[in-house]
Amino acid sequence: MKVTTASALVGALSLSATRVVAVALPDVDESFPYTGPAVPIGDWVDPTINGNGKGFPRLVEAPAVTPSSSTPSNNINVISLSYVPAGIHIHYQTPFGLGVAPSVSWGTSASSLSQTASGQSHTYDRTPPCSMVGVTQCSQFFHEVQITGLKADTTYFYKIPAANGTTASDVMSFTTARAAGNPTEFTVAVVNDMGYTNAQGTFTQMMKAVDEGAAFAWHGGDLSYADDWYSGILPCEDDWPVCYNGTSSEIPGPIPPSYDTPLPAGETANQGGPLGGDMSVLYESNWDLWQQWVLNITAKVPYMVQPGNHEAACSEFDGPGNILTAYLNNNETNSTAPESALTYFSCPPSQRNFTAYQERFRMPGSESGGVGNFWYSFDYGLAHFISLNGETDFAKSPEFPFVADLTGDETTPKENETYVTDSGPFGYINGSYKINKNYEQVQWLAKDLAAIDRNKTPWVIAMSHRPMYSSEVSSYQKNLQAAFEGLLLEFGVDAYFAGHIHWYERMFPLGTNGTIDTASIVNNNTYNTNPGVSMTHIVNGAAGNLESHSTLDSDEKQLNITAVLDQVHFGFGKLTVHNCSALTWQYIWGQDGTVGDELTLLKQFNGTCGSGSSGNGTTNGTATSPTPTGSSIPKTPIPFTGGASGMESASFLALAGSIAIAAYLL
């Protein structure tokens, strides 16, 4: 896409124990003019940015730093941590610039922050700008500070200083990742599709998991549901005398049953839509609201994210009566259009092409050979984690690049040939866009998998936003399989996590084309890994959001590939790596912390667990992590009764990997 709007770099190079922080600039095409309202607002009764008290309340969450003044001119509103090799990345956000390079003071003691790390800042022309929004409820400048060369599995302390009107943060802390090969047991909070609505219970249980020692959170896309800003201006039910776009922002009288079920305790269907309330009526304000809400996790442990479909643009599709076409294309409020005509250019420029997602997070794409926040990998202890982009950058991806819109001998598409969610590519395409192996992401995945040291990290877990398999069948699943499944199976990946479908679903171990690997099923809650033959698939998309749960229609049946299907409970996943031979997955209900499902994966590991690692709790012998008290996890894997031999030595995988990558990329 043609670059006509880009982030401004307003910082400086790094100092002390830091490194230069690469910041990818969002690429937005403005070949055709934006013709909608200056600031789209999903409230016909109160079409103002900050609210006049007549329409929907403008929702707020506390900022990361409480300002020292009642009338601050600038403030630190968001702090978010992420991993980088041998270090940490500290991302923080303010409504206005700092006037200096962003920095943190840090050290190994809370009382002695004797070192300083500096980085750089970036910004974008968000709609509306923070000059029109409350200082403590808006972010427009994004600051990146990286500290490397740190000891593994070590707690450090830091403080963000005051600058240009901000208030200094309290002394905070982070803990670096365990070195690859460290055999100590650890737990990860895994979540997908967690918006602000219907997710209060899930988030409470996630905070509890973090307080109990979860190392980090891994969020596989659909983060804020900012693109549902217009839910309050959709047409009302015929039997409502008064509605959102009438004289009241509250549902009149008793709430219809469909607007009260299956909402969990604490959620009320009084703002936003029939599946729950609690949405901002501005796209950017939803991002601000959500990021400030999740601070109790993002400022404590690394919060690793991936792109989902709700991050792409200001909308995915039109509403009844094509109300968005009328509003965004023609600047007509409370109106309709004869047909949907949303294009890439229907959204304000700052709300296209994953711009907010690119600006508001900083993942280790460049450090792992990947691309920005879109695809990357990292090690933690005995596991290698792979974050994939299931939205763009592979053949027939759900969100199209412009090249897929072209007809005839065109070099750029006409306005009406584009679609509102057109995005990317964010990496190169070396040849035809119709061939998977031409994509940088696919080539990166092959190289990343081939480079894994399975003696250090015997467990390999991959995740993208969309599932490859589910009882809710969709065409995109075949395209994901074509892009990624062969490589993941060839290199012995143990599990593939996803979301997108708003329920919890655990499949049996599956091979190519969804073949059930019955030989690897010990029982309904225990599988053996079977490298090269099958891997476990889990759809973990029920954290809670405005769109509530997915459910099978009355004429749809659960497929035989599905072992467990929960269409009722909101929740998240807890992944615990016990040792080189066993890990446990649990689905935790948001309502009360109940373990709604549990699966143990067992691995026949023939290498030397943790070999090659050094210090920081690692060993050069067999892992000695004990089985947790009261757990039913065997200390040794159950032998395979069929299928592949189960051999998974480092030498075997290295040989297979070298052959596979050479064949795949030819």
Secondary structure as GFF3:
##gff-version 3
##sequence-region A 1 666
A	DSSP	beta_strand	8	9	.	.	.	ID=ss1
A	DSSP	beta_strand	78	84	.	.	.	ID=ss2
A	DSSP	beta_strand	87	94	.	.	.	ID=ss3
A	DSSP	beta_strand	103	107	.	.	.	ID=ss4
A	DSSP	beta_strand	115	118	.	.	.	ID=ss5
A	DSSP	beta_strand	120	123	.	.	.	ID=ss6
A	DSSP	three_ten_helix	130	132	.	.	.	ID=ss7
A	DSSP	three_ten_helix	135	137	.	.	.	ID=ss8
A	DSSP	beta_strand	141	148	.	.	.	ID=ss9
A	DSSP	beta_strand	155	159	.	.	.	ID=ss10
A	DSSP	beta_strand	172	175	.	.	.	ID=ss11
A	DSSP	beta_strand	186	191	.	.	.	ID=ss12
A	DSSP	alpha_helix	200	211	.	.	.	ID=ss13
A	DSSP	beta_strand	216	219	.	.	.	ID=ss14
A	DSSP	three_ten_helix	226	228	.	.	.	ID=ss15
A	DSSP	three_ten_helix	231	233	.	.	.	ID=ss16
A	DSSP	three_ten_helix	257	259	.	.	.	ID=ss17
A	DSSP	alpha_helix	283	293	.	.	.	ID=ss18
A	DSSP	alpha_helix	295	298	.	.	.	ID=ss19
A	DSSP	beta_strand	303	305	.	.	.	ID=ss20
A	DSSP	three_ten_helix	309	311	.	.	.	ID=ss21
A	DSSP	three_ten_helix	320	322	.	.	.	ID=ss22
A	DSSP	alpha_helix	323	324	.	.	.	ID=ss23
A	DSSP	pi_helix	325	329	.	.	.	ID=ss24
A	DSSP	alpha_helix	330	330	.	.	.	ID=ss25
A	DSSP	three_ten_helix	344	346	.	.	.	ID=ss26
A	DSSP	three_ten_helix	349	351	.	.	.	ID=ss27
A	DSSP	alpha_helix	355	360	.	.	.	ID=ss28
A	DSSP	three_ten_helix	366	368	.	.	.	ID=ss29
A	DSSP	beta_strand	376	380	.	.	.	ID=ss30
A	DSSP	beta_strand	383	387	.	.	.	ID=ss31
A	DSSP	three_ten_helix	402	405	.	.	.	ID=ss32
A	DSSP	three_ten_helix	415	417	.	.	.	ID=ss33
A	DSSP	three_ten_helix	436	438	.	.	.	ID=ss34
A	DSSP	alpha_helix	440	450	.	.	.	ID=ss35
A	DSSP	beta_strand	459	463	.	.	.	ID=ss36
A	DSSP	alpha_helix	475	480	.	.	.	ID=ss37
A	DSSP	pi_helix	481	485	.	.	.	ID=ss38
A	DSSP	alpha_helix	486	490	.	.	.	ID=ss39
A	DSSP	beta_strand	495	498	.	.	.	ID=ss40
A	DSSP	beta_strand	504	507	.	.	.	ID=ss41
A	DSSP	three_ten_helix	512	514	.	.	.	ID=ss42
A	DSSP	three_ten_helix	518	520	.	.	.	ID=ss43
A	DSSP	beta_strand	521	523	.	.	.	ID=ss44
A	DSSP	beta_strand	526	528	.	.	.	ID=ss45
A	DSSP	beta_strand	536	540	.	.	.	ID=ss46
A	DSSP	beta_strand	562	566	.	.	.	ID=ss47
A	DSSP	beta_strand	571	577	.	.	.	ID=ss48
A	DSSP	beta_strand	582	589	.	.	.	ID=ss49
A	DSSP	beta_strand	595	602	.	.	.	ID=ss50
A	DSSP	alpha_helix	650	665	.	.	.	ID=ss51
###
